[in-house]
């Protein structure tokens, strides 16, 4: 009951959830001199820092180093076959996480953000109850994040059926793995496990990897993963598992595979149950909070939502950053500072990397655009050949006679290269304008330049 709790002083903003959306809002608030309380049940940093982006990329980097050393002979570097010490990889992952967590905690303290540890619950709009405390805010930002989803018959037990949370802390490398779901998470685990020597079966319900992506890019990623040993099956329906002798048999279609462990990677659902939404006027859709995307404000005045819980928003850490900044700007100034969601890149840190921004060709046509496209393969790019990693593609989509609408890249450093095209999409650059700039030779970015030249009707190679 509220009357039995200790009522705190009024804060300008109370933030429920300390993941990317929540802590970005808390940090950004200092630009406007806002007084902030940040409520977090676990550790600041949320899923991204502790159970998602950062630990996963640490494992992927380790797998990449291992694969590079294993292929060193092709460059004339003679080495013994490398051995991967899983425990050291696990320890390094945790060291990276701990270092970043310490830095974030220190930055929040420096910005004078009051971090309140405990489970928070909304109580009538502008109050958040945490244990015996009531945090009252002129405004509240809900940023409670998401959790891995499962599917019928595949309830997580942490041993035979696992989520990505469990997989990041496997005590040893599993020899045989089935991964259900070929979105970003499933593809990344398939890539790193295959590079480290596991037998990997990647199963996807729809007809391509990274559902909703550019077909040519998805196919290029599939070829790259297949080349590295991943057994990819798309367009398959997974049946109920059978358990025997410490293993799992996963049926799909007329086939089945027996593995040590099944990783379910079919997406993430919002963590909004039990946070007191029923005490507010916030509109909820399947657990997601509806917001005005111009301001991130919900139907309840003064309550905002950011991050993975936003209905229709991309579940990306950097989108959460941007949404948190947008919400704080509106709180402080009363003026909207909308996020350009079309210019937010997606990166899948596989080998080869996959990245995209803006609209695919199909989505552009569905939106009513007359579309032009151009593509350039990585196999003729000098720097890619030098690196021994020249499989992939760049594809750029534009409106006929108009600006660049979207792009996809598969290949080495795709996650870095996509930002060149992020600016093109965000600034609505014409292909001819973008193509006028000269890329250094030999670089991977030349593939982007060549694609832009072709789209401008002035192809070179």
N, C-alpha and C positions, 0 to 999 in steps of 0.2 A: 504494500500500500504506500502511496506517495507520502501520506502524512506521517508515516513512521520513518521515512528516510531523511537524510541530511540534505537540505537544499543548498546547492553551491551558488556562488555568484553567477550572474548572467554572462555568458560568453557571446561573442559575435557569431561564432560558428561552432557547433558541435558536430563532429564527424563520426559516424558509426562504421568502423572498419578501417584498418590500417594497411590495406594493400595498395597497389599502384594508384588507383583513383583517389583513395582516401589520403594517402600520405602526400601525393602531389598537390592536392587541394590545400592540405595543411601547410606545406612549404611555400606554396605560391601566395598564400594569404598575407605573408609578411610584406609583400609589395604594396599592400593597401593598409597596413597597420592594424589588421584585424586580430582580435584575441580568439585563440582557437584551443579547443579540447578535442583530442583524438582518442577514441575508444577502440581498443583492440583486444580480442579474447586470447590471442596467442602472442606472436611477435610481430612488430611492425615490419612491413615488407610483404606480408600476405603470401598468397599462393605463388606469385611470380618469383619472389626471392627465395622462398623456402621449399616449395614443392612443384615448381614449374619452370619458367624461362631460364633462370640462372643455373640451377643444378643440372637441368637437361642439357644446356649448352656446354657446361663444363664436361659432362660425359661425352658429348659430341666432339668437343675439341680434343679430348684424350683419344677417342677413336680415330680422329683425323690424323693425329700425330703417329699413332700406331700404323695406320695404313700408309702414311708417307714413308716411314722407316722401312716397312715391308717392301715397298716398291723402289727403294733407294738404288738397287742394283741396276735398274734401267737408266739411271743417270751416271753410272760408272762408280757409284759409291758402294764399296764392298763391305757388307756387314753380315753378322750372323743373323739367322731368323729371329725377329724380336719376340719377346714373351711379354704378355700383358699381366701386370700384377693388379688384380681387381681391387684388393684392399687398399693399395696406394691410390688408385683412381678414386675410390670411395672417399678416402681421407682428403684428397685434394679438392674434390667437389665440396666437401663440408668446409674446408678452409676458405674457399672462394665465397661461399654463402656467409660464413661468419664474418669475414672481412667487410663485405658489403653491408651486412646488418649492423655492424658496429659503426660504420660510417654514416648510415642512415639515422641511427639512433642519436649519434652525436650532432648531426645536422638539425634534427628536430629540436634537440635541446638548445642548440645555438639560436634557432629561430623562435625560441620561447614557446613552443607548442607543448601544452600540457598533455602528456600521454597517460591515459587511464587504462590500466590492465584489468580486464574482466569482460564478462558477457553483457553486452548492452541491449536494451530493449526500448523501443519508442513508447512514449506514454502521453498520448494526446497532442501530438504535433511538435511542439518546440522543446520537449523534454526527453532526455534519455536516462533511463534508470540503469545503474551499474551497481549491483549489490545493494548497499545501504546508502548509496549516493544518488542524488538527482542532479544531472547536468542540464541546466537550462540554457537554451541558445536562442538568440534572435532568429537564427536560421539553423537548419539541420541538413547535413548531407549524408545520405545513406549510400554506403559503399561496401556492402557485406560480401561481395565476391561470389564465386561459384565453386562447385565441387564436381568431381568426375561422375558421369552418368554410367549406369550399367544397363543391361538388357535382360529380358526374362530368361531365367535359367542360369544366368551368369552373375549371381550375387557375389560380391567381393568377399573373399575369405583371407586375403593377404598372403596366401601361399600358392594354391593352384589357380585361382582366379584373382587377378590383381588389377588395380588401377595404376595410372602413371605415378600416383603418390607412392605406392608400394615399390614400383619398379625402380625408382630413383635410389632406393636404399637396399636393393637386392644384396644379400651377403656374398653372393658368388654369381658368376656369369651363367645363366641358364643355357644349356646346350641346344635345346629345341624349344622354340617359342611360336605360338600362334598369336597374331595381333588382329583383333577384330576392329575394323575402322581404319581407313586410309586417309584421314585428314592430316593436319599438321603434326599432331602428337603421334599418331600411329606411324606415319612415314619417318619421323625423326628417330623413333625407337627402332624401327626396322633397319634404318641406315646404320646406326651406331652398333647394334648387335651383330649385324652381318659383317661389318668391318672388323669386329673383334672375334669373329669366328663362330658365331651361333648359327644354327639352322633356323631360318626365319620364314614363316608363312604369313603373308599379309592379305587379309580377306576384307573385301569391300562390297557393300550392298549395291551401290550404283556402278556405272560403267567406267569410271575413271578415278584416278587418284585425286586428292585434294578437290572434292566435289564442288562444282560451280566454277572451277578455274578454266582457263583457256585450254581447249582440247589438245592443241599442238604442244603446249607446255606440259600438260599432264602426261602426255605420251612420252615426251622427252625424259621426264622424271622417272616414269615407269621403266624405260629402257635403261636408264642409269642405275636404278636399284636392281633390276634384273641382272645386269652385267656384274654387279657386286655380289650376286648370289641370293638375293631375296626372291622367294617364290610368290609371285603376285597373282591373285585371283580376284578379278572384278566382276560385278554383276552377279554375286552369289548370295544366297540366303543361308545364314548359319542356323543349324538345328540345335536341339538341346544337347549339352555335353554328356559324355559317359565317363565315369571315373573308375579306374582299375589300376591296382598295383602302383599307386603313387603317380600315375600319369593321367592325362586328360585326352579323350578322343573327341575331336571337334568335327561334326559332320557339316558338309556344305554341298548343296546340290546332290549329285550322285557320288560324291567323293567324301573322304574324311582324312584327317591327319591326327596322329598321336604325338603329343608334345608333353614337355615337363610342366609348362605353365602357359596360361592364356592371359594376355594383356588386353583388356577391354578399353578401347580408345574411341568411343562413339560420340564424344563431345562432353560438354560440361553444363550443368544445370544451376540455376540461381540459388544462392543461400539466403532465402527470405522467410522461410517458415519460422514462426515463433519470435519474430523481431518486433511485434506490436503493430503491424500495419493496420490491423482492424481498429485501432484507436485513432486512426487518421482518415483523411479523405483521399488518400493516395489510390489511384486506379492500378489494379494488378491484372496481368494477363499471363496465365500459366506460370505464375511465380515471378515474372519479370515486371518491373515498374515502368509504367508509361510516363514519359516526360515530354515537355516541349523541347525539341532538339536544338532550338535556337538558344535556349537558356539553361537546359538540364533541370528545370523546375517541374515538379509533379503537379497533379491537380490540387494538392494541398498547398496553399500559399506558404512560402518559407521553407518547404521541404524539397530538397533536390536529390537526385540520384545519379550516380556515375559508375562506370565500370561494367563488369560482366552482368550486372542485374538489370541493365537498361534494355527495355523492349526494343528490338530492332537494331540495336547497336552491335558493333563488332567486338567479339571477346578477345581483345588484344590489350596487353599492358600499356602500350604507348597510346592507344585510344583512350584508356582510362586516365592517363596523364592529361591528355588534351581536354577531356570532359571535366576533370577536376578543376583545371585552370579556367575553363569556360564558366563553370558554376560560380567560382569565386569572383570572377570579373563581374558577373551579373549581380551577385550579392553586394559587392562593394560599390558598384557604379549605377546599378539599375539599368544598364545598357547590355544588350545581347552581344556576345562574342562567340558566334557559332563556330563549331568545328567543321572543317571541310572534310567530311568523311570519305569523299571520293579520292582524296589525295593522301589517304593513310595507307602506307604499304603493308603488305603481308609478306613475311619471310618464313620459309620452312628450311631449317638448317640441316638439310640432308646432304648427302654427297652423291650426285651434284645438288647444289643449292637451288631452291625454287623461290621466286619472288614475283609479286604482282602489285599493281596499283591501278585504281580507276576501274573503268568498265572493260569487260571482255567484249569481243566482237558480237557475241550473241546478245549480251545485255544491252549493248549500244543499239543494236537493231530493235530490240524489244522496246527501248525507250523512244523509238521513232527516228533515230538518226539514219541518214544515208552514210554508209560507212566505207572507208578505205583502210587497207591494212598493208603492212610490209613486214617481212621476216628476214632474219639473217642467221645462218647456222654458225655455231662456234667452231666447227671443224676446220675452217680456213683461217681462223684468227691466230696470228703469229704468236702472241704472248701465251695463248691457251695451248698451242702446240709445244712451245718451249717448256711450259709447266707440265706437259704430259697429261693434260686434263682438258681436252677440247671437244667434249660432247655436250651439246645443249643448243639453245635457240634464244633469240630475242625476237619478240613480236610486238609491234606498236599499232594501236588502233586510233584512227582519227575520224572526225566528221569530214565528209567530202567537201573540200574547199574550206574547211574550218579547222578548229583546234584539235590537239591531241586529247583523246578521251581515256586512254588506258594503255597499259603495257604489261608484258610478262617476260621474265627472263629465267632460263634454266642454264646453269653452268657454274664455273668457278666464280666465287665472290658475287653471286647474283644479289645477295642481300645488301651489298654495298652499292652495286651498280644501279639498283632500282631507284635510288634516291635522285639520280640525275633525271629520271623520267617522272619522279614524284613532283619535282618543280615544274616540269613541262605540263603535267596534268593540272596542278594547282594554279599555275599562272595562265592556263588555257593558251599555251604557246602554239603557234602554227608550225607544222612540220618544216616549212621552208625557213622559218626564223631559227628554229632549233638546229637545223642541219647546217646553218651557215658557220657554226663554230667548229674549230679544228681540234680533233683529239690527238694526243701524243701517240707516237708509234715507237715501239710496239706496246700496246696496252690492251687489256680486256675491254675497256670502254670503247675501243674502236668498233666493237660489234654494235653498240648503241648508235654510234655515229653513222655507220654503214646503213643501219635500218632506217634512220631518219632521212638519209640521203635518198634511199629508195622510195620512201613514202612521199618525199618532195618531188619525185619524178626525175631524180638526177643521180641514179645509182652509179657507184664506182666499180667495185669488184663484182 
